[in-house]
Amino acid sequence: MRHKIAGKRLDRHQGARNALRRTLVKQLFEFERIRTTRAKAEAIRGQAEKLITLAKRGNAATEENPAKMVHARRLAAARLDDARIVMMLFDDIAPRYTDRPGGYTRMLKLGPRVGDRAEMVLLELVE
């Protein structure tokens, strides 16, 4: 039984599942939109939004306590494992959403994939 166990398995072992999620989130931040299956998009959507909120808080903490910004960048770097994407997240993406309280991503349905009829979506950052 999977009672009180959060997250989708995505038919992968833990290491492959974590690598897939990390890669999809990095691609979302890099290209600002990705085309993927609905299950994968739902699996990474919350993680991506939490990282944007972390970056917003880190940028806001710069004025009062610079150590909080360093801490937020280190947390994001641990989750993304790519310094270039972390810089993009803090310098380009997070400042766009300073006045927005949440809901940074949008999922648009594209219909089924030709090969296996998997439901495809376009996951993108809201402007």
N, C-alpha and C positions, 0 to 999 in steps of 0.2 A: 504494500500500500504506500501511496505517496502523500499521505496526509501532512499538511503543513510544510511541504517542500516547494519552494518557489523556483521559478525559472523553467524554461523549456529545455528538453534534452537534445533536440535536433538530430536524433539518431546518431550521436557521436559519443566517444569517450570523453572524459573530463578535459584532458589536455587539448584534444582537437577542438572541443566545443569552446574552450577559453580562447584558443588561437583564432578561431573563426569570428567570435564576437569582437576581439580586439582589432582584427583586420577590418571588419565591416565598419566599426566606429571610426577608425582612422580614415577609411575611404570616404565616409560620410563627411567628416570635417575637411578633408582635402578637396573633394570635388563638389561638396555641398548638395549633392543628390546622388543616390544610387538606385539601381534597379535590381530587386532581389525578390525572393519569395515572401509571402505574407508572414509565415512563421518566423523567419529570420529577422524580418523588420520588427515584428512585435518583441522579439527577444532582445534586440539592441536599443530599441527606442528609449526605454527608461534609463539605461546606462548613459546614453548620449546626452539626454536632458540633464541628468545629475552632473555630468562633467561640465556642461555649460553653466549651470548654477554655481558650481565650485569655482569656475573661472570668474564669474561675475562677483562673487564674494571676495575672491582674492584681489581683484582689481579695485574693489571698493575699500579694502583694508589697507591699501597702499598709503593713504593719507595719514591714518591714525597709527598704524603699526606695520612697518615694512616686513617684519618677520612673518606675519600672517600670509603675505603674498608669496613669500618664499615657500612656506609650508604648503600652500595651495598648489603651487607649481610642482612641487615634489610629489604630491599626491597624484596629480594628473599625469606626471611623467611615469610614475609607477604603474598606472593603469593603461597608458597608451604606449609606452616604451619607444617613443620617437620624439626627439627634441624639437624637430621642425614642426611637427603637428601641434605640440604643446605651445610653441610660440605663436602659431597661427590661431590656436584656440583663445589664448589670452589677449593677443594684440589685435586680431581682426574680428573674430566671431563674437566673443563676449561683449565688447563695447556696443555692438548692434542691438543687444537685448537688455540694455540697462533699465529701460522703462517698462519692459514686458515681465509680468510676474511668473510666467511659465508657458508651456505649450510652444516649444521652439521648433518642433518637427511636424511635418504633415505627411500623411500616407495617401497616395492616390492609386486607386485600383486600375490595373492595366488589362485584366482578363487572364485567361489561362495560358500557360506556356504550351508551345506546340508539341513538344516531345512527350511530356508526361502529365499534362493538364494541371500542373501545379499553379496555384493562384499567384500571379505576379503583381507587385506593387512598386511604386516609385516613392522612395522615402527621401524627403528633402527638408532642408532647413527653411523655416518661414522667413520671409523678408520683413 
